[in-house]
Amino acid sequence: MPLFTITPSDTDHAPVEVSSPDAAAVLHTIARLNCGEAEVLEDGIYVFSVRLDNNGLWHIHQRSEADAEPIPVYG
């Protein structure tokens, strides 16, 4: 089963790991964390970025190689 790592953009939140057969659990976890925006890795590989707007719409995208920056580590 894939292991998803959610790294919130807000460094006040620690990264969270979710073991799930699909990425849907990631969206539910981000909503519960109330972090608003996060990077998502699957088995250690970047897969997408996500932001939850106040109106409840998800913005899911992949950053380009040119925009890629190291993902900050909590702490």
Secondary structure, 3 states (H helix, E strand, C coil): CCEEEEEECCCCCCCEEEECCCCHHHHHHHHHHCCCEEEEEECCEEEEEEEECCCCCEEEECCCCCCCCCCCCCC
